Amino acid sequence: MRQHGPGWFTVAAVTTTLDRTTIGEWRSGLRVNLERALRVGDRLGGHFVQGHVDGVAVVVDVRQREDARLVDLALPPSLAELMVQHGSVAVDGVSLTVNDLPAPERLQLSLIEYTLRHTTLADLAAGNRVHIEADMLGKYVQRLLKESLWSSER
């Protein structure tokens, strides 16, 4: 049964979702980022984002640098290996560009004013946990390379 009203809705999450996300920590009134799915034939103006959560990262630093807010995230090793400077990543459902990879298992975002005004990312602070979706193409390339290496070792 769907429950919703002006400015609110309820969701259900299965155990596997609760295991790999922060949804179990959510409380009533929490703001989340929502975007309608792209329909086949629609114009694509950004990155491919499927809406899956590959893992959780921790915000380690947030600072203002001129007209951009820089956000550094600590990534799990399995996600860090999928990141590419200036590649795509989704953070809490928002499609973004990787600004920098300042250290192993670290990712830096550079958030512009529009993103800060229209998403929940303006509220990020050190210690916050965020959902990460790695670049879809990177995940497929990684899988193909691992399969190829696995096959050659047989």
C-alpha positions in Angstrom: 0.0 0.0 0.0 1.4 3.4 -1.0 1.3 6.1 1.5 2.1 9.7 0.4 0.9 13.2 0.6 2.1 16.7 -0.3 5.8 16.8 0.5 6.0 13.3 2.0 5.9 9.6 1.2 6.8 6.3 2.8 9.1 3.6 1.5 9.9 0.0 2.3 13.4 -1.4 2.2 14.5 -5.1 2.1 17.2 -6.5 4.3 19.9 -6.4 1.6 19.1 -2.7 1.0 19.4 -2.0 4.7 22.8 -3.8 4.8 24.4 -1.7 2.1 22.9 1.7 2.7 22.2 4.3 5.4 18.4 3.9 5.0 18.1 2.2 8.4 19.4 5.4 10.0 16.8 7.6 8.3 14.2 9.4 10.4 10.9 11.1 9.6 11.5 14.5 8.1 14.8 13.7 6.4 15.2 15.4 3.1 16.3 13.1 0.2 17.2 13.7 -3.4 14.7 12.4 -5.9 14.8 12.6 -9.7 12.5 11.1 -12.3 13.9 8.3 -14.4 15.0 9.1 -17.9 12.5 7.7 -20.5 13.9 6.0 -23.6 14.2 8.6 -26.3 14.7 11.5 -23.9 17.6 13.8 -24.3 20.6 12.8 -22.1 22.4 15.8 -20.6 24.5 14.1 -17.9 25.9 10.9 -16.6 24.3 7.4 -16.6 23.0 6.9 -13.1 21.0 3.8 -12.4 19.9 4.7 -8.8 21.8 1.8 -7.2 23.9 2.2 -4.1 27.3 0.5 -4.5 28.5 1.5 -1.0 28.7 4.1 1.7 31.4 6.8 2.0 32.2 9.1 4.8 32.6 12.9 4.5 36.1 13.8 5.8 36.2 17.5 4.9 34.0 20.3 3.6 35.5 23.6 2.7 34.7 26.6 0.5 37.2 27.6 -2.2 36.1 30.7 -4.1 32.9 29.8 -5.9 32.9 26.1 -5.2 32.4 23.9 -2.1 35.0 21.1 -2.0 33.9 17.9 -0.3 36.4 15.1 0.4 35.0 11.6 0.9 36.7 8.4 2.3 35.7 5.5 0.1 35.7 1.8 0.7 38.6 0.1 -1.3 36.1 -1.6 -3.6 34.7 1.7 -4.7 38.0 3.6 -4.8 39.3 1.4 -7.6 36.3 2.4 -9.8 36.9 6.2 -9.5 38.5 8.2 -12.3 39.4 11.9 -12.1 36.8 13.9 -14.0 34.7 10.7 -14.3 31.2 10.4 -13.0 29.9 9.4 -9.6 26.5 9.7 -7.9 26.4 10.8 -4.2 23.1 10.5 -2.4 21.5 10.1 -5.8 23.0 13.2 -7.3 25.1 12.7 -10.5 28.4 14.5 -10.2 31.9 14.7 -11.6 34.9 13.5 -9.7 36.9 16.7 -9.1 40.1 15.0 -7.8 41.5 11.8 -6.3 43.7 13.5 -3.6 44.8 10.2 -1.9 44.2 6.5 -2.1 40.6 5.8 -1.2 39.8 9.5 -1.3 37.5 11.3 -3.7 37.0 15.0 -4.0 33.8 16.7 -5.2 33.5 20.3 -6.3 29.9 21.5 -5.8 28.6 24.5 -7.6 26.0 26.9 -6.3 23.2 25.3 -8.4 23.8 21.9 -6.9 24.0 23.3 -3.4 20.6 25.1 -3.9 18.8 22.2 -5.5 20.0 19.1 -3.6 20.6 18.0 0.0 24.4 18.1 -0.6 24.6 21.7 0.9 24.0 20.1 4.3 27.0 17.8 4.2 29.4 18.0 7.1 32.4 15.9 8.2 31.3 12.6 9.6 28.2 12.3 7.5 27.7 9.0 5.6 26.6 9.2 2.0 25.5 6.7 -0.6 27.9 6.2 -3.6 27.1 4.9 -7.0 30.2 4.3 -9.1 30.2 4.9 -12.8 28.2 2.3 -14.6 30.7 1.9 -17.5 33.6 1.6 -15.0 31.8 -1.3 -13.3 31.3 -3.1 -16.6 34.9 -2.6 -17.6 36.2 -3.8 -14.3 34.0 -6.9 -14.5 35.1 -7.7 -18.1 38.8 -7.3 -17.1 38.4 -9.5 -14.1 36.6 -12.2 -16.2 39.4 -12.0 -18.8 42.1 -12.4 -16.1 40.2 -15.2 -14.5 39.8 -17.0 -17.8 43.5 -16.6 -18.7 44.6 -18.1 -15.4 42.7 -21.4 -16.0 
